[in-house]
Amino acid sequence: PIASTAAGRWFTDPFIQSNPAVIEKLSNDLGAGSPEGYASCCEALAKADVREQLKQISIPVLIIAGQQDPVTTVADGQFMQAAIAGSQLVEINASHISNVEQPQAFNQAVAEFIQA
């Protein structure tokens, strides 16, 4: 059940419709894991509140936010950018797994950040 609903949280509908093989592979990979392990991971992430520690980061940081991400929103990225001095925020027209959904835009953002 988790694997069958994950794609809707991780990708936009157009990507899901036009990339069934990618969705099937990722769903199968997720389904191969234990439900308990997935639930424990979700619980750990839900309890991890590192907002106060963000301001302690003193190295260059690139934050990539998917404009259509219902999980980690652009507003979350903006919060991180405001808390991390000198950080850079790039928004990509994608959902949660933007490196798969929009690999060229993702790679370009990373390359430009590294070269800066």
PyMOL commands that set and color helices and strands:
alter all, ss='L'
color gray80, all
select helices_A, chain A and resi 2-10+13-18+20-32+35-47+51-54+74-83+98-101+103-115
alter helices_A, ss='H'
color red, helices_A
select strands_A, chain A and resi 62-66+88-92
alter strands_A, ss='S'
color yellow, strands_A
deselect
rebuild
show_as cartoon
